[in-house]
Amino acid sequence: MTTKRSRNGWLIWVSLLLALLLSVAPLPTFMETGRPLWMALFLTFWVLYLPHRVGMTTAWLFGLAEDVLYGTLFGQNALILTLIIFLVLSLHQRLRMFPMWQQSLVLLVVYGIAQLVQLWLNALTGNRPPTLTFVLPALVSALLWPWVAAILRGLQQRLNVL
């Protein structure tokens, strides 16, 4: 049995750091409510295409980093990202066979569930948003999924990330 040596694994970490930067990048006030779930999008891609390299531990660690950057309850984003990655790993084999538009619909549901859990955690801490705009990031992220996946897939194939 031959073992494959991991190549260009730095791309995974650079892309996840880019997702952290995009998560806190300033946006105009009217776009702030629909801020995409960048970390969830990037982690979802890497979990779908390289589940042996990126998993729930990575999601937990980058979720803790998001908690520090956002200044939220410590562990809140870590729990949300771990839940997302758990659901994506559970659907991993089926999700890879779906066409891109069906993947977007499934991820809309997964991200919507994550946003509902985040709403519940915010309600427990007394920071509940007054409207249903909390679902908007899930919708924007599902709409961005085909482009994020295409860009990351192109980089993965060009740099031969294993």
SERO-4910 file (N, C-alpha, C, O; in steps of 0.05 Angstrom, whole numbers):
BEGIN
 pado doro    nc1    nc2    nc3   cac1   cac2   cac3    cc1    cc2    cc3    oc1    oc2    oc3
  Met    A     17    -24      0      0      0      0     18     25      0     35     28     17
  Thr    A     13     42    -19     29     67    -20     14     89     -6    -11     90     -7
  Thr    A     29    106      6     16    129     19     20    154      3     42    159     -8
  Lys    A     -1    169      0      1    194    -14     11    216      4      2    220     27
  Arg    A     31    230     -5     42    251     11     25    276      5     19    283    -18
  Ser    A     18    290     27      2    315     23     19    336     10     42    340     16
  Arg    A      6    349    -10     20    370    -25      4    395    -25    -20    396    -27
  Asn    A     19    417    -22      7    444    -22    -15    447     -2    -35    460     -8
  Gly    A    -12    436     21    -32    439     42    -34    467     53    -54    474     66
  Trp    A    -15    484     46    -15    512     55    -39    526     43    -49    545     55
  Leu    A    -48    517     19    -71    531      7    -96    529     24   -112    548     26
  Ile    A   -100    507     38   -123    504     55   -122    524     77   -142    538     82
  Trp    A    -99    527     90    -96    545    113    -98    574    104   -109    591    118
  Val    A    -86    580     81    -87    608     71   -116    615     64   -125    638     70
  Ser    A   -131    596     52   -159    602     46   -176    606     71   -194    623     71
  Leu    A   -170    590     91   -186    593    116   -179    619    130   -196    632    143
  Leu    A   -154    628    129   -146    654    140   -159    676    124   -167    697    135
  Leu    A   -161    673     98   -175    692     81   -205    694     89   -216    715     90
  Ala    A   -217    671     95   -245    670    104   -248    685    130   -268    700    134
  Leu    A   -228    683    148   -229    698    173   -228    728    168   -243    743    180
  Leu    A   -211    736    149   -209    764    142   -234    774    129   -244    796    135
  Leu    A   -246    759    111   -271    767     99   -294    768    119   -313    784    116
  Ser    A   -292    752    140   -314    752    160   -314    778    176   -336    786    186
  Val    A   -292    791    178   -291    816    194   -286    841    177   -284    863    187
  Ala    A   -284    837    151   -280    860    133   -304    879    134   -327    870    136
  Pro    A   -299    905    134   -321    924    136   -338    923    111   -329    922     89
  Leu    A   -364    925    116   -384    926     94   -402    951     99   -404    960    121
  Pro    A   -414    961     78   -434    982     82   -456    972    100   -462    949    101
  Thr    A   -469    991    115   -489    983    135   -512    968    123   -523    950    136
  Phe    A   -520    974     98   -543    960     86   -536    932     79   -554    915     76
  Met    A   -510    925     76   -502    898     69   -494    882     93   -490    858     91
  Glu    A   -492    895    116   -482    881    140   -501    858    149   -492    838    159
  Thr    A   -527    862    146   -546    841    154   -544    816    137   -552    795    146
  Gly    A   -535    819    112   -533    796     95   -504    786     91   -498    774     70
  Arg    A   -487    792    110   -459    783    108   -457    753    105   -468    738    121
  Pro    A   -444    744     84   -442    715     79   -427    701    102   -411    714    116
  Leu    A   -432    676    105   -418    659    125   -393    649    112   -391    625    104
  Trp    A   -373    666    109   -349    659     94   -335    635    106   -326    617     91
  Met    A   -331    634    132   -317    612    144   -332    586    138   -320    565    133
  Ala    A   -358    586    140   -374    562    135   -372    554    106   -370    530    100
  Leu    A   -372    573     88   -369    566     59   -342    553     53   -341    532     40
  Phe    A   -321    565     63   -294    554     57   -290    527     71   -279    508     59
  Leu    A   -299    525     96   -296    499    110   -313    478     96   -305    455     94
  Thr    A   -337    485     87   -354    466     73   -340    455     48   -341    431     43
  Phe    A   -328    473     33   -314    464      9   -292    444     16   -290    422      4
  Trp    A   -275    451     35   -252    434     41   -261    408     53   -249    387     49
  Val    A   -283    408     68   -293    383     79   -305    365     58   -303    341     59
  Leu    A   -318    377     38   -329    362     16   -307    349     -1   -310    326     -9
  Tyr    A   -286    364     -7   -266    354    -26   -242    341    -13   -228    324    -25
  Leu    A   -236    348     12   -213    336     26   -221    330     55   -211    342     74
  Pro    A   -240    311     59   -249    306     86   -228    294    104   -230    294    129
  His    A   -207    283     92   -185    271    108   -166    293    118   -149    287    136
  Arg    A   -168    317    108   -150    339    116   -163    359    134   -151    371    152
  Val    A   -189    364    130   -204    385    145   -229    372    156   -243    357    143
  Gly    A   -234    377    182   -256    364    195   -268    382    217   -266    406    217
  Met    A   -279    368    236   -293    382    258   -274    396    277   -281    417    288
  Thr    A   -250    386    280   -230    399    297   -222    426    285   -219    446    299
  Thr    A   -218    425    259   -210    450    245   -233    471    248   -228    494    253
  Ala    A   -258    461    244   -281    479    247   -282    491    275   -288    514    278
  Trp    A   -277    474    295   -278    484    323   -256    505    328   -262    526    340
  Leu    A   -232    500    318   -210    519    323   -215    546    308   -211    567    320
  Phe    A   -224    545    283   -230    569    269   -255    583    280   -257    608    278
  Gly    A   -273    568    291   -296    580    305   -288    595    329   -298    617    335
  Leu    A   -269    584    344   -258    599    367   -244    624    359   -245    645    372
  Ala    A   -230    623    336   -217    647    325   -238    668    318   -234    692    322
  Glu    A   -260    659    306   -282    678    299   -294    690    324   -301    714    325
  Asp    A   -297    674    345   -307    685    371   -289    707    381   -299    727    391
  Val    A   -263    703    379   -245    724    389   -247    748    371   -247    771    381
  Leu    A   -248    745    345   -250    767    327   -276    783    330   -276    807    329
  Tyr    A   -298    768    333   -324    781    335   -329    792    363   -345    811    367
  Gly    A   -316    781    383   -321    789    411   -348    777    421   -360    789    438
  Thr    A   -356    754    410   -381    741    419   -375    722    442   -352    719    451
  Leu    A   -396    710    451   -394    690    472   -374    669    463   -377    657    442
  Phe    A   -354    663    480   -332    645    472   -344    617    468   -355    604    487
  Gly    A   -341    606    444   -350    580    437   -375    581    420   -383    560    409
  Gln    A   -388    604    417   -413    605    402   -408    599    372   -421    581    362
  Asn    A   -390    613    360   -385    608    331   -371    580    328   -375    568    307
  Ala    A   -356    572    347   -344    545    346   -365    524    345   -363    505    330
  Leu    A   -386    527    362   -408    508    362   -423    508    335   -429    487    324
  Ile    A   -428    532    325   -443    535    300   -427    522    277   -438    507    261
  Leu    A   -401    528    274   -385    517    253   -382    487    255   -382    473    235
  Thr    A   -379    477    279   -377    448    283   -403    434    276   -403    413    264
  Leu    A   -426    447    282   -452    436    273   -454    435    243   -463    415    232
  Ile    A   -446    456    230   -447    457    201   -430    435    189   -438    421    171
  Ile    A   -405    432    199   -387    412    188   -397    384    194   -393    366    178
  Phe    A   -409    380    217   -420    354    223   -442    347    203   -443    324    194
  Leu    A   -460    366    197   -481    361    178   -471    356    150   -480    339    136
  Val    A   -450    372    143   -439    368    116   -424    341    114   -426    327     94
  Leu    A   -410    333    135   -397    307    135   -418    284    135   -413    263    123
  Ser    A   -440    288    148   -462    268    147   -473    264    119   -481    242    112
  Leu    A   -474    286    104   -485    285     77   -463    284     56   -469    287     32
  His    A   -439    280     64   -416    283     46   -418    267     20   -415    279     -1
  Gln    A   -424    241     21   -424    225     -4   -447    234    -23   -443    235    -47
  Arg    A   -470    239    -11   -493    248    -28   -489    276    -39   -495    281    -63
  Leu    A   -478    293    -23   -475    321    -31   -455    324    -54   -459    341    -71
  Arg    A   -435    308    -55   -416    309    -77   -427    301   -103   -418    309   -124
  Met    A   -448    284   -103   -460    274   -128   -481    294   -139   -488    292   -162
  Phe    A   -491    312   -122   -511    330   -131   -500    351   -150   -476    358   -149
  Pro    A   -516    361   -169   -507    384   -184   -505    409   -166   -516    409   -144
  Met    A   -492    429   -176   -486    452   -160   -511    466   -149   -511    474   -126
  Trp    A   -533    467   -164   -557    481   -154   -570    465   -131   -581    477   -113
  Gln    A   -568    438   -132   -578    422   -110   -561    424    -86   -570    424    -63
  Gln    A   -535    426    -90   -517    430    -67   -523    457    -54   -523    458    -29
  Ser    A   -529    477    -69   -537    503    -58   -562    501    -41   -564    513    -20
  Leu    A   -581    486    -51   -606    483    -35   -602    468     -9   -613    475     11
  Val    A   -586    447    -10   -580    432     14   -564    449     34   -570    449     58
  Leu    A   -545    465     23   -529    482     41   -546    505     52   -541    515     74
  Leu    A   -567    514     37   -585    534     47   -599    523     73   -602    537     92
  Val    A   -607    498     72   -620    486     95   -600    482    118   -606    488    141
  Val    A   -576    473    112   -555    469    133   -548    496    146   -547    498    170
  Tyr    A   -543    516    129   -536    543    140   -560    555    154   -556    570    174
  Gly    A   -584    550    145   -608    560    159   -611    548    186   -618    562    205
  Ile    A   -606    522    189   -606    509    215   -585    521    233   -591    526    257
  Ala    A   -562    526    222   -541    539    238   -549    567    247   -543    575    270
  Gln    A   -562    582    230   -571    609    237   -593    607    259   -594    625    276
  Leu    A   -610    587    258   -630    584    279   -617    578    306   -626    588    326
  Val    A   -597    561    305   -582    555    330   -569    580    341   -569    586    365
  Gln    A   -558    596    322   -545    621    331   -566    641    342   -561    655    362
  Leu    A   -590    641    330   -611    658    341   -619    649    369   -623    665    387
  Trp    A   -620    623    373   -627    612    399   -606    620    419   -612    628    442
  Leu    A   -580    618    412   -559    625    430   -559    655    436   -554    664    459
  Asn    A   -565    671    416   -567    700    420   -591    707    438   -589    725    454
  Ala    A   -613    693    435   -636    697    453   -629    690    482   -638    704    500
  Leu    A   -613    670    486   -605    662    513   -587    684    526   -588    688    550
  Thr    A   -571    697    509   -554    718    520   -566    746    519   -554    765    528
  Gly    A   -591    748    508   -605    773    508   -599    791    484   -604    815    485
  Asn    A   -588    780    463   -581    795    439   -597    788    415   -587    787    392
  Arg    A   -622    782    419   -639    772    397   -645    795    377   -654    817    385
  Pro    A   -641    790    350   -648    810    331   -679    813    329   -693    793    332
  Pro    A   -689    836    323   -718    841    324   -733    830    300   -758    828    301
  Thr    A   -720    823    278   -734    815    254   -724    788    244   -707    775    257
  Leu    A   -734    779    222   -726    754    210   -702    756    192   -696    738    176
  Thr    A   -687    777    194   -664    781    177   -641    763    185   -620    762    171
  Phe    A   -644    748    207   -622    730    215   -619    707    195   -598    694    195
  Val    A   -639    702    178   -637    680    158   -623    690    132   -614    673    116
  Leu    A   -621    716    129   -609    727    104   -580    718     99   -574    712     76
  Pro    A   -562    716    119   -535    705    113   -536    677    102   -519    670     85
  Ala    A   -554    660    110   -556    633     99   -564    634     70   -553    619     54
  Leu    A   -582    651     63   -590    654     35   -568    665     17   -563    654     -4
  Val    A   -554    685     27   -532    697     12   -509    677      9   -497    675    -12
  Ser    A   -504    662     30   -483    641     28   -490    619      9   -473    610     -6
  Ala    A   -515    611      9   -523    590    -10   -521    600    -39   -514    585    -57
  Leu    A   -527    626    -44   -524    637    -70   -495    640    -79   -489    638   -103
  Leu    A   -478    644    -60   -449    647    -66   -435    620    -69   -413    619    -80
  Trp    A   -447    599    -60   -434    573    -59   -423    565    -87   -400    556    -88
  Pro    A   -438    567   -109   -426    558   -134   -400    573   -142   -382    560   -153
  Trp    A   -399    599   -136   -375    614   -143   -352    607   -125   -329    604   -134
  Val    A   -357    605    -99   -336    598    -80   -325    570    -87   -301    566    -87
  Ala    A   -343    552    -92   -334    524    -98   -318    524   -124   -299    509   -126
  Ala    A   -327    539   -144   -313    539   -170   -285    551   -167   -265    540   -178
  Ile    A   -282    572   -152   -256    585   -148   -237    567   -132   -214    563   -140
  Leu    A   -247    556   -110   -230    539    -94   -224    513   -108   -201    502   -105
  Arg    A   -242    502   -124   -237    477   -139   -216    482   -160   -198    466   -164
  Gly    A   -218    505   -173   -197    512   -193   -170    515   -180   -150    505   -192
  Leu    A   -168    528   -157   -142    530   -143   -132    503   -134   -108    497   -136
  Gln    A   -151    486   -124   -143    460   -115   -132    443   -138   -111    430   -134
  Gln    A   -144    444   -160   -135    428   -183   -109    440   -195    -91    425   -202
  Arg    A   -107    466   -197    -83    479   -208    -59    473   -191    -37    467   -201
  Leu    A    -62    475   -164    -39    471   -146    -37    442   -137    -19    435   -121
  Asn    A    -55    425   -146    -55    396   -140    -54    391   -110    -37    376   -100
  Val    A    -73    402    -96    -75    399    -67    -88    372    -61   -110    366    -71
  Leu    A    -74    355    -46    -84    329    -39    -90    327    -10    -99    306      0
***
